Amino acid sequence: MTRRWPTALPLIALLAACGRSPAPPVPPPCPANLVLPASAPAQGIPVEDTPAGQCLAARASAGDVAAQLRLGDFYRDTPGTMPLIDRRGRQLHWYRMAADKGSPAGAWAAVQLIDINRDIQVPNDALAYLFVAVKAGIPEAGDYLVDQWQDGRIDPGKLYRLRQWLARPGALPEDQRQDIIAGLNAPVDELLEE
């Protein structure tokens, strides 16, 4: 029996490469003076359906973090238009996309939108985004982490890797790192006195 795998591997790789669809083209940059119309959501039109919004949405869908954050910020800052448009849902969508691309600002914004029920444990996706924000050095994220830990909303096992990371000098500015470590290590009686 003869083996033909070594000669067949390049052929298989070539066929696999030919079967892939090409990467979608990156949309052109949006104009620098692009203004998103705040009146559109008031009329029940998602901003992504306006000419300016279409440009940003195309860039955001292609992975442009700045466009994702701008759309999320737009829905955060636009006055309420419920029930015509689910502002919170759209805001969370764009912030999650930015967070999934590694944006600490997107991660922190997503945490604040996901973790809304203070009577239950911090949801796992919010906790993952919170760790991104903490590791990026967002001070409010560190304070929030400690507060949720002290309120008993975070399972101790979920902090193991973060504690290891915090133990490394230089992971964050020293004062911020020490504040988080102290908050996560505070004895129960100190927590009750606060």
N, C-alpha and C positions, 0 to 999 in steps of 0.2 A: 504494500500500500504506500503510495507516495503522498507527501504532504505538500499542499500548494498554498498554504496560508501566507507564507512570506511574500509571495508574488501577488497574491490576491489582495493584500491589505492596501496597497496604494490605489488599486482600482476601486475598492470599497470606499475609501476616503474621498476619492474624486466623485463618485456617484453621490455620496452623502452631501458633499459641498454643492453639487449642482442642484440638488433637490431643495435647498434652502431658499427661502424668498429673500430678496435683498432688503437691507435695513431701510425703514421708511426715511424719506428725505427730511432733513431738518428744516423747519419753516424759516423763512427769512426773519430778521429781527423786526420787532415792532417799532413804529416811529417813536422818537424820543419824547415827543410832546403828547403822547397818547393819553387821552382822558376817558375814563370809564364813566358812562352816563348813569348817575345815581337815580335818574327818573325811570329808567327801565324796570328795575324791580318793583317800583311803586305801581307800575302798570301791569305787573304780573309777567314780565319778560325777563328771563335770566340774563345776566350781563354777558354770559358766553354767547348769547344769540344776537348780540349787537355787533356791528363791524369792529369796533375797538376790542370788545371782549373775545371775538372769534380769533383775532390775532394772538392775544394773550393765552387763550385756551389752547390753541394749536402749539404754542411754544411750551406751555405747561405740560401738555400731554406728551410732548417730545422729551421731557425731562428737565426743562429750564426751571431751576429752583426759584430764581427771582420772580418769574411769572407765577409760579404756584403760590408763593408767599403773597404776591400782590393781589391775586384773586381771593385768597383767604382773608387778607386784610380788608379788601373791599366789602366782603359779606359781613365781616365783624363790625365795620364802621358804618355801614348803611343802615339807616333807620328801619325799624321793623315793618315788614310788609306781609307778615303771615296772615292768612294761610296761602296766599298766592304763590310764594316761593319758600322752600325750606332753606332759609338762610343758614341755620346751624348745620344742616346736613351738607350743604355746599361748602361752607367754611371748613368743616371737618375733613371733607374730601380733599380739598386743596392743601390743607396743612398736613394731612397724612402723607400725601404724595411728596411734599417737601421733606418731611421727616424720614420717609423711606429712602430718600436720596442723601440722607445724612445731615440735613439742616437742623441745627440745635434750636433755632427760633421756631421752625415748624413743629419740632418735637414738643417743645414747651407749650405752644399754643394747642396742640392736639391733646396733651395731658389735661389742660384746663377744660377742654370740651368733653372729653371722655369721662373723666372722674367727677361725676356730678352727684352721686348718691353717697353721702358721707356715712350711711348706716351699714355699708357693706365693705368688704375688702377692696383695695384699689384694684381695678381690673388689670389683668396681665398686660394687655396692649398699652394701657396708660403707664404701667410700671416700666415697661421696656422703653417707651418714649421718655419717661422721667429720667431713666439712667443715662440716656443720650444727652439730655439737657444738663444733668449734673456733671457729667464728664466733660462737657464743653465749658463748664465754669459759669453757668447762669446762676447767680446768687439766689434768686427767688426759688429756683428748682431745688437747691440744697436745703433751703429753709422748709420748703414744702415736703421734701422727703423726710426730714426729721419730724415735722409735725405729724405726718401720717403714720410714721413708725411709732411715735409716742402715743398716738391715739389708738394703737393696736390694729391698724388697718393694713399692715404689711406683714406677711408671714416671714418669720426669721430666716427660713431656708432660702427665700428669694433674694436675700441681701448678701449671701455668701461671697459671690464673685465681686460684687461692688465693694464689699469690705476689704477683700484682697487687693483690689485696685487702689482703694483709698490708703492702704497701708504703705504704698510706695511713695517715698518723698518725691516731690515734684509733679505728682499727678494733678494737683491743683495749686493755686497760691496757698502757701502754708497756713495762713490764718483761716481761710475758707475750709481747707482740708481738715484742720483741727476742730473747727466748729462742727462740721458734719460728724466727724468721728466721736466727739464728745456727746453730741445729741443722740447718736445711735448707741452709745455705751452708757447713757445716763441710767442710774439705778431707779427702780420703781418708785421709791420714796421721794426722790427728787422730782419725778414727773408729777406726783400727786400734789406737791407743794406749789407748782407753777400755776 
